[in-house]
Amino acid sequence: MRLILISLILLLLNAGLTAQSKYFVFFKDKGNRAALNKISREEISSLLSSQTIERRKRIFGENDFLRYEDLPPDSSYVNKLESMGVKIVHQLKWFNAVSCYMNEGMLEEIKALDFVDSIRKVKSYKFSYPVQDKQLSGKAIAKSQFNEDYGYSLKQNLLSHIPYLHDLGITGKGVVVGLLDTGFRYKDNPSLKYVDVLAERDFIQNDNITENEPSKGDASNQDRHGTAVLSIIAGYDPGNQIGPAYEASYLLAKTEYVPSETHLEEDNYAAGVEWLEANGAFIISSSLGYNIFDKPESSYLFEDMNGETTIVARALNKAFEFGVATFTSAGNEGATSWGAEFGDNLYGKIVSPADAFNVIAVGAVDDSNRVAGFSSRGPTADGRIKPELVAMGSGVSYATSSGYFTGNGTSFSAPITAGIAALLKSFYPHLTNAQIRHIMLESGDNASSPNNERGWGLISALRAVNFPNLNRISNSYILNKTFFDTLDYEISNPEIHYSTDNMNFSVYKLTKNEKNVYQFQLPFLSDGEVLSFYYTYEANGQQIRVPSSAYYKIQYGKLNVGYNLSFEERTLPDEFTLLQNYPNPFNAETNIEFALTEAANIDLSIYNLLGQRIFTLYSGELYEGWHKFKWNGISNNNLNAASGLYFCRLQVNGKQKVIKIVLMR
């Protein structure tokens, strides 16, 4: 009876809240605490874990790890809103905002406050489960040649070469991974009872319990999805379930509410990302693929999947800026019409936060490495390739408190990929989040020709750990390389061949350290100078060259090593720039590249000799950086433009740049 009364009270309270709407209120400044030098640095540092501080120091330097975003919203602003009857839900430091419930009639009064910058309605997303679960029973897969018995989970691990790293003792130890999901029931789960959970936070009920809380309105299956995801990345129950990063440490954020219609409110997600970053996560992964939910009220459109419009994408952008490697599911919209008319294919497209700029969005393949029909495709609304990588997401085994199951979804391919990132970071602790992202894209099986079906391809843990990487120590650069393989053989006479002109190569004999890593200290070069190199070694009576053709490349002063991808970080010019298209003249299609020095509203259009606009490539807001669009000679009315001379105009904040384009049919 007491439980029934509590539930009734909660229903009445929820009904009172739903009579209101949830809004973000953004503040103009952070009040009297608007600069770090006006408050105690110790006060702010106490809100960050030691892992967060060390990670940020590597990105920002020894004395600049504290950021303006670390300051909480001014308490006097928050108190003023509360005194007016506003119900505060979350305070978001990074956005200098609060999420809150208020009546629509209060909007004008709140907007009139001198410290309020803007008000925006909090949006919700529908969570897509593409295919039914199937409970596993009977004998698991027989033990393989590996040290561990993976049971049901062998296929998903083996497809990405994870067992080879486990046999080398690489299990994710020492890496902090943060997960955002529906909740986590791990204490009584056979595959999760040993998982190292550092902390957990429920952003729905505002407590520290992430498993089901029926007395607070949680549905019976609230924590099922998150538990499944946690078991895929962190499970350890030999003979049944083993995850790639079973010895990593975990931070768990419960952000998605499941009671009647499964949905997420974006403020929970943003608050969860802030909490994970502050508490030391090096990797953040969310298995949350969302589509529009809140009709008939205003919704995000596919045009908003541009990396900077949704709060969830902006939260991951900021986390990456602060040194966190970010991963998310690409979405399960492949077989729907969501955004299908955009881009170079007719499949349903990615959903936010997969559109964030540096997040690795993960698509799904089956155990034969074929892209699953439900897996969302790219590009983003602003033309970037998505997803970045794929992993097994069809027939993936996972654990819940009621047994072992298989299921489908990019929800399940994302934790496999994030787990591989944890293995890479565990073996090479010096790697930054940007290096992790670069190496993992280079390690896909489609890295030489990425596309919007599978991105840079199926991720391989073995290729990732074998890809060369740099460690900067003081003023020196140490190049690291392993030669781990799927075969058991000894290598001899390993050498590195390096050159600054691709003609005259010097040779250095390599020796390995206690971790079987071959290291080479780069010669001192001028910043920006390019070093090309390759390796050779002998095995089974043959000389092996790595890579088998062409060279790895390094730009001195930068940390990325390039092979398929650009090895350099492309710098921005001093003002917005429109490059000459290529190829020019063209027949089938041509590439148009430009750079923005800051986010801006732009118009990129094609004009004929009469000055008539015949095609609009993009019109709207774009983020700072380099952008590339393609024109295939089609006009706005979907007709082929005639051969001849055309003009491409880039207009930015009232200024414009123009190039000539020649189309030859």
Phi, psi and omega in degrees: 000318180298319180296321178296317180297318179298316180297319179297318178298317179296321178297320179294320178295316179297323178297323178295324180287323183287345173292339174261176176238156181264135183228155162268134170246115181264134182264154181287328183206187177249029172065216182288353180255029191284357178224144182298329182285356178266356179228170180287124176298327178296325180298315179287318181301329181294343179271356181245140178287163178297325178295321179296316182297316180294319179298316181291324178300325179292332180272313190255347183104165188300324188251002185239025184283341175277137185238159176304325182294342179288341179289130177288161173305147183300128185297329180292327177293315180296315180298322180297316178298317180297323179294339179269004178094011179279132179267106182284134178256298179230143169258121185253106183296314186296328182262358185047057187210166168235149166260143189200160172262136174204159175284146181302330180293347181271350189303311183296322179295319179291318179300330183284348180295138188290345180261359182267127179272312182198166177230138182217137182290137175287132183258158178241159181229143174277134181264128189255115168263112189282323189221152182294154174277156177228123180285139180268141177212166180083197185284133176286176178300137181299149181301137182268195181283355185277164182296323181267152175259104188278346178056228182299333189271009184298312187301314184293328177283316185291327181302328179253020172061029182289319182302331179297323178287321176300321179295338177272000180086016180262108189229007179094003184299136178091357182253136179260121181247133176251133179241140173244127182194201187280341185144169189215117175251096188243343189290331180246021182259125184305324183274351186238000187293344179255003183296140182272095179264113181283322181194158176217150183214131177261112181270002174267308181266355180057053173217189183252029179243117183257355173274176184306138172233082183303327182291345179253011174101003178293142174287163184296332181256019185308312188265005187296312184295314180296322177297318178300314180298316179298321180292328181292323182268328192236358184297148174211094176219084185309136183095345180230298189215127173223129178264162182298322186243058187285348177250010172286169175254150190230142168246130188242124180242119177267109188236345187251127185266132189246006197302297186252297174248124186296124180203162177235138171259132193296338179290326175300316181297312181298318179295323179295319179296316177302315182295316180298316180297316183292335183262012166104009179295130170269330178239133172239130179227136176232127177261059187233106177253117189238148174236178183296139183231329197267029175296149007273008178287171184300137183232162168289146175251170178299329178301340179275355179278061187243010175089352185219005182264311184285149179296323183293320177293318180295327178295317178290326175302314182293320178299318178296319178303327181272010172098013182264135172279126189242139181223148174203159176289144182288333183119160183246039186258010186303326182264011180252180179266004184299109178067014188297334183282353181267148171084200190257016175211169185253018177277159173297144191261175180296159178236160182288143013267019178296344180277353181303154193294313186249005176292146170268105176277133189246123174269179186240139170234165175271186185286357172256012177068031174258134182298130180289144182300328182281346186291127180295144179254175172258186006272181169289172180297333180261016167092008180277149179292133173214151351288171176281319184220166172230154173214175182297124179225009179237120183074033181278134178273146179206169182241146166229181181292346182255007176137199181248141186221167165240151179204172183238148174149152173293345170305330186262339176280331181297312180294332175297315182291316177298325177296323176295322176300322178294322177297317181296315179293325180295320181283324180238081185299340183284347186294138174273170178297324179293322177294318178303312181299313182298312182297319183291323176293321176295338186267001175284156182278004178236023188296334182281343182210064184299148180216180184272010174266312186225010178061228179274000167110188179292125182284140177237120178297324182292316178296324182296314182288335178277344183290133183297147179216162184248144171235123179268122178237110187055242181257014182247155177240124179254124179265128183247142178207135171245164178231041178294145184219170176281348180254152182262099177212160179265141174252155180221160176053049178287134182222152170249136179245123187223151185204152173256358181230005181063015179234312183258105185256130171269155183236136179227128179282134186258148170233154184258153177269191185293343178262011182064033176257130176268128186239149180215125177276122182297144172294154178288125180233172174283145177304132180095344180290141186261132177246123175259145181202160172210168181243154169224151172204168179249138178206134179053037176079007180238152173265129183250135175251135179229118358288166185291337176214160180061201188221154160285154179222147177229138169259116187302132184102346178249159185261345182278142172256132184250145168222285174279323181269162174298135182274352185247156173271112186292124183275154179269144174288176182286337178219166182301142190225137174245116181277159175294138181295160176212140351289159178209116002296164179223165179239298184279308179201160180224152181262136179235116183245144176208163181236138174247132180278348176202162177300139184200158169278127185230163170225123179240111187220159178255135181235151175269183183295339178275001180081014180270132177289122180251341179203136176254116179282319179197140175216116182151195183272139176228154182278163175299139177133190179271142181225149178224129175236158178244143171238128182256021176077019179260143178268174181300331179270017175066027175256154177289127175289148181286159174301147177148192182266134178227166178238137173251123182246129172253118180248126182226115176050046176085351178254158183217155172226145187227139172234158177265138181234135180247120177257127180235111180281000000 
